[in-house]
């Protein structure tokens, strides 16, 4: 199982200094990748966790980090596809892939926040057909000398979209979702599945099985399908409800449980720690705390 990290994108520690120092240290310590997430806005009547109150744009944050690193992979978990046309995202993702030398992983979801749907003039439904069309449009834009797609929801007139991504076929696309239909779709048509931030260990284990079964039933090698999981880290105080809590030894033991559940990549996400991702945290103290945590948890027993 690969071990990665959540990029500093939320709250007071989401600064240029933190992105640079954290990204460089993560690369030096041997972490496999850095992952961002998307939150456009929070409605005044929404009761969401503090981590969502102030969030950097995920693609811009990854691009900034790409300029300061050279090897570590750069993923987003996830972009909500109804918010932006596939042509626009294809250009963004291809550009990030070119500028990073082929290090980009693109996670896609269909969203859940009603204020964001209203603000972007978007509709996630029907989720399945919309997602399948979106991926088809991305792939023609990335791969065909003359891209063309004519679907129910998306249209790409015969066009040329250059430059092409560095990675053959384009950045790997992982799909989010928790419903069985979404899990099966990830197994059928995507590079893999990226779990919800709310997923429990048992949810992840079951989801991995559904995804891999769908891959096998569609003629794909289930062992080639990626299972990427965001792991909330609560360093210091042990919480039996959170596998990745406590001291470094306890968190590593929790990571092993995810490996046993079939996860191929686990990224420790510190943004949910109120001392780091909270809007009122002290930026310098937060960064120092984060650097100490990721140094203690640096990959040793897992391939990187």
C-alpha positions as CSV (number, residue, x, y, z in Angstrom):
1,X,0.0,0.0,0.0
2,X,1.3,3.4,-1.0
3,X,1.3,6.1,1.7
4,X,0.6,9.7,0.7
5,X,-0.5,13.0,2.4
6,X,-3.3,15.5,2.2
7,X,-1.9,18.9,1.0
8,X,-2.4,22.0,3.2
9,X,-5.4,23.4,1.5
10,X,-7.8,24.2,4.4
11,X,-7.9,26.8,7.1
12,X,-5.1,29.0,8.5
13,X,-2.2,26.7,7.4
14,X,-3.2,26.8,3.7
15,X,-0.5,29.4,2.8
16,X,2.2,29.6,0.1
17,X,4.9,28.9,2.7
18,X,3.1,25.8,4.0
19,X,2.5,24.4,0.5
20,X,6.2,24.8,-0.3
21,X,7.7,23.5,2.9
22,X,5.1,20.7,3.3
23,X,5.4,19.5,-0.3
24,X,9.2,19.5,-0.3
25,X,9.4,17.7,3.1
26,X,6.8,15.1,1.9
27,X,8.9,14.4,-1.1
28,X,12.2,14.1,0.9
29,X,10.5,11.7,3.4
30,X,9.4,9.4,0.6
31,X,5.7,9.9,0.5
32,X,4.1,8.8,-2.7
33,X,1.7,11.7,-3.4
34,X,-0.1,14.8,-2.2
35,X,-3.9,15.2,-2.4
36,X,-6.1,18.2,-2.5
37,X,-9.9,18.5,-2.3
38,X,-12.6,20.9,-3.5
39,X,-15.0,23.2,-1.7
40,X,-16.3,26.2,-3.6
41,X,-18.3,27.9,-1.0
42,X,-20.4,27.3,2.2
43,X,-24.0,28.5,2.4
44,X,-24.7,30.7,5.4
45,X,-27.3,28.2,6.6
46,X,-25.1,25.1,6.1
47,X,-23.7,23.5,9.2
48,X,-20.5,22.1,7.9
49,X,-17.2,21.2,9.6
50,X,-14.7,24.0,10.1
51,X,-12.4,22.4,7.6
52,X,-14.8,23.5,4.8
53,X,-14.9,27.2,5.7
54,X,-11.8,28.3,3.9
55,X,-10.4,26.0,1.1
56,X,-7.9,26.8,-1.6
57,X,-8.8,25.9,-5.2
58,X,-7.4,22.3,-5.6
59,X,-6.0,22.6,-9.1
60,X,-4.3,25.9,-8.4
61,X,-2.8,24.6,-5.2
62,X,-1.5,21.5,-7.0
63,X,0.0,23.6,-9.7
64,X,1.8,25.7,-7.2
65,X,3.1,22.6,-5.5
66,X,4.2,21.1,-8.8
67,X,6.6,24.0,-9.3
68,X,8.3,23.3,-6.0
69,X,8.6,19.5,-6.2
70,X,9.9,17.1,-8.8
71,X,8.9,13.5,-8.0
72,X,5.8,13.3,-5.8
73,X,2.5,12.7,-7.4
74,X,-0.3,15.3,-7.3
75,X,-3.9,14.3,-6.9
76,X,-7.3,15.9,-6.3
77,X,-10.0,14.0,-4.4
78,X,-12.3,15.1,-5.9
79,X,-13.4,17.7,-8.5
80,X,-17.2,17.8,-8.7
81,X,-17.8,17.3,-12.4
82,X,-21.2,19.0,-12.7
83,X,-19.6,22.4,-11.8
84,X,-17.4,22.7,-14.9
85,X,-17.5,21.5,-18.5
86,X,-15.3,18.6,-19.5
87,X,-13.5,20.7,-22.1
88,X,-12.4,23.2,-19.4
89,X,-11.3,20.5,-16.9
90,X,-9.5,18.6,-19.7
91,X,-7.4,21.7,-20.3
92,X,-6.7,22.2,-16.7
93,X,-5.7,18.6,-16.0
94,X,-3.6,18.3,-19.1
95,X,-1.8,21.6,-18.3
96,X,-1.1,20.4,-14.7
97,X,0.1,17.1,-16.1
98,X,2.5,18.9,-18.6
99,X,3.8,21.3,-16.0
100,X,4.4,18.5,-13.4
101,X,6.0,16.1,-15.8
102,X,3.2,13.6,-15.8
103,X,2.4,13.5,-12.0
104,X,-1.3,14.3,-11.9
105,X,-4.1,12.0,-10.7
106,X,-7.7,13.3,-11.3
107,X,-10.5,12.3,-8.9
108,X,-14.1,13.1,-10.0
109,X,-17.3,13.2,-8.0
110,X,-20.8,14.5,-8.6
111,X,-21.1,16.7,-5.5
112,X,-23.6,17.0,-2.7
113,X,-23.8,20.7,-1.7
114,X,-27.0,22.4,-2.9
115,X,-25.5,26.0,-2.6
116,X,-22.7,24.9,-4.9
117,X,-25.1,23.5,-7.4
118,X,-27.1,26.7,-7.4
119,X,-24.0,28.9,-7.6
120,X,-22.6,27.0,-10.6
121,X,-25.9,26.5,-12.3
122,X,-25.4,22.8,-12.3
123,X,-27.4,19.6,-11.9
124,X,-25.7,16.3,-10.9
125,X,-28.6,14.2,-12.1
126,X,-28.7,11.6,-13.6
127,X,-25.4,10.9,-12.0
128,X,-24.5,7.7,-13.8
129,X,-25.1,8.8,-17.4
130,X,-23.6,12.2,-16.7
131,X,-20.4,10.7,-15.3
132,X,-20.0,8.2,-18.1
133,X,-20.4,11.0,-20.7
134,X,-18.0,13.3,-18.9
135,X,-15.2,10.6,-18.9
136,X,-15.8,9.9,-22.6
137,X,-15.4,13.6,-23.4
138,X,-12.3,13.9,-21.3
139,X,-10.7,11.0,-23.1
140,X,-11.4,12.2,-26.6
141,X,-10.0,15.7,-25.7
142,X,-6.8,14.1,-24.3
143,X,-6.2,11.4,-26.9
144,X,-7.7,12.1,-30.3
145,X,-6.0,14.4,-32.8
146,X,-9.4,15.7,-33.5
147,X,-11.6,15.5,-30.5
148,X,-15.4,15.0,-30.9
149,X,-18.2,14.0,-28.7
150,X,-22.0,14.3,-29.0
151,X,-23.9,13.2,-25.9
152,X,-27.1,13.8,-24.0
153,X,-25.3,16.2,-21.6
154,X,-22.0,17.2,-23.1
155,X,-20.9,18.1,-26.6
156,X,-17.4,18.6,-28.0
157,X,-17.5,19.8,-31.6
158,X,-14.7,18.5,-33.8
159,X,-11.8,20.3,-32.2
160,X,-8.1,20.1,-31.4
161,X,-7.0,20.4,-27.7
162,X,-3.3,20.8,-27.2
163,X,-1.0,20.3,-25.5
164,X,-1.7,16.6,-24.8
165,X,-1.1,15.3,-21.3
166,X,2.3,13.7,-20.6
167,X,0.8,10.5,-19.3
168,X,-0.3,8.1,-22.0
169,X,-4.1,8.3,-22.2
170,X,-4.2,11.2,-19.9
171,X,-4.1,11.6,-16.1
172,X,-5.6,8.5,-14.3
173,X,-9.2,9.2,-13.5
174,X,-10.6,7.9,-10.2
175,X,-14.3,8.1,-9.3
176,X,-15.8,8.9,-6.0
177,X,-19.2,7.9,-4.7
178,X,-20.7,5.7,-2.0
179,X,-23.8,4.1,-3.6
180,X,-23.3,0.6,-5.1
181,X,-24.0,2.0,-8.6
182,X,-21.2,4.5,-8.2
183,X,-18.8,1.9,-6.8
184,X,-19.5,-0.5,-9.7
185,X,-19.1,2.4,-12.2
186,X,-15.6,3.1,-10.8
187,X,-14.7,-0.6,-11.3
188,X,-16.0,-0.6,-14.8
189,X,-14.8,2.6,-16.4
190,X,-12.2,4.3,-14.2
191,X,-8.7,3.8,-13.0
192,X,-10.2,3.2,-9.5
193,X,-12.2,4.5,-6.6
194,X,-11.4,7.3,-4.2
195,X,-13.4,7.1,-0.9
196,X,-15.5,9.8,0.7
197,X,-14.0,11.8,3.6
198,X,-16.8,10.3,5.7
199,X,-16.0,6.7,4.9
200,X,-15.4,4.4,7.8
201,X,-13.0,1.5,7.7
202,X,-15.8,-1.0,7.2
203,X,-17.2,1.2,4.4
204,X,-13.8,1.2,2.6
205,X,-13.5,-2.6,2.9
206,X,-16.9,-3.2,1.4
207,X,-16.4,-0.6,-1.2
208,X,-13.1,-2.1,-2.4
209,X,-14.8,-5.5,-2.8
210,X,-17.7,-4.0,-4.9
211,X,-15.3,-2.0,-7.1
212,X,-13.0,-5.0,-7.8
213,X,-15.9,-7.3,-8.4
214,X,-17.3,-4.9,-11.0
215,X,-13.9,-4.6,-12.6
216,X,-13.6,-8.4,-12.9
217,X,-17.2,-8.7,-14.3
218,X,-16.3,-6.2,-17.0
219,X,-13.2,-8.1,-18.1
220,X,-10.7,-6.0,-16.3
221,X,-7.9,-7.2,-13.9
222,X,-9.3,-6.4,-10.5
223,X,-5.7,-6.2,-9.1
224,X,-5.0,-3.3,-11.4
225,X,-7.8,-1.1,-10.0
226,X,-6.7,1.5,-7.5
227,X,-8.4,2.0,-4.2
228,X,-7.4,5.4,-2.8
229,X,-8.6,6.4,0.7
230,X,-8.4,9.7,2.6
231,X,-7.5,8.9,6.2
232,X,-8.4,11.4,8.9
233,X,-5.4,11.7,11.2
234,X,-5.8,12.6,14.8
235,X,-2.3,12.7,16.2
236,X,-1.6,12.6,19.9
237,X,-4.9,11.5,21.5
238,X,-6.2,8.0,20.8
239,X,-9.8,7.8,19.6
240,X,-11.0,4.2,19.1
241,X,-13.5,5.4,16.5
242,X,-10.6,6.7,14.4
243,X,-8.1,4.0,13.2
244,X,-5.5,6.7,12.4
245,X,-5.4,8.3,15.9
246,X,-2.9,8.2,18.8
247,X,0.9,8.1,18.6
248,X,2.8,7.2,15.5
249,X,2.8,3.4,16.3
250,X,-0.9,3.4,16.8
251,X,-1.5,5.3,13.5
252,X,0.8,2.9,11.6
253,X,-1.2,0.0,13.1
254,X,-4.4,1.7,11.8
255,X,-2.8,2.1,8.4
256,X,-2.2,-1.6,8.3
257,X,-5.9,-2.2,8.8
258,X,-6.6,-0.2,5.6
259,X,-4.0,-2.3,3.7
260,X,-5.7,-5.5,4.9
261,X,-9.0,-4.0,3.6
262,X,-7.6,-3.8,0.1
263,X,-6.6,-0.2,-0.1
264,X,-3.8,0.5,-2.6
265,X,-3.1,4.1,-1.5
266,X,-3.8,5.7,1.8
267,X,-3.3,9.4,2.3
268,X,-2.9,10.9,5.8
269,X,-5.0,14.0,5.8
270,X,-4.2,16.5,8.5
271,X,-6.6,19.2,7.3
272,X,-9.3,17.8,9.6
273,X,-7.1,18.5,12.6
274,X,-8.6,21.8,14.1
275,X,-5.0,22.8,15.2
276,X,-4.0,22.7,11.5
277,X,-7.0,23.1,9.2
278,X,-9.2,25.1,11.5
279,X,-9.8,28.7,10.4
280,X,-8.4,30.1,13.7
281,X,-5.3,28.0,13.9
282,X,-1.9,29.7,14.2
283,X,-0.3,29.2,10.7
284,X,3.3,28.8,11.8
285,X,2.5,26.6,14.8
286,X,0.2,24.5,12.6
287,X,3.0,24.0,10.0
288,X,5.5,23.0,12.7
289,X,3.0,20.5,14.1
290,X,2.3,19.0,10.7
291,X,6.0,18.7,9.9
292,X,6.6,16.8,13.1
293,X,3.6,14.5,12.5
294,X,4.6,13.6,8.9
295,X,8.2,13.0,9.9
296,X,7.1,10.5,12.6
297,X,4.8,8.8,10.1
298,X,7.2,8.7,7.2
299,X,6.8,5.6,5.1
300,X,9.0,2.6,6.1
301,X,7.0,-0.6,5.8
302,X,5.0,0.3,2.7
303,X,6.3,0.7,-0.9
304,X,6.6,4.3,-2.1
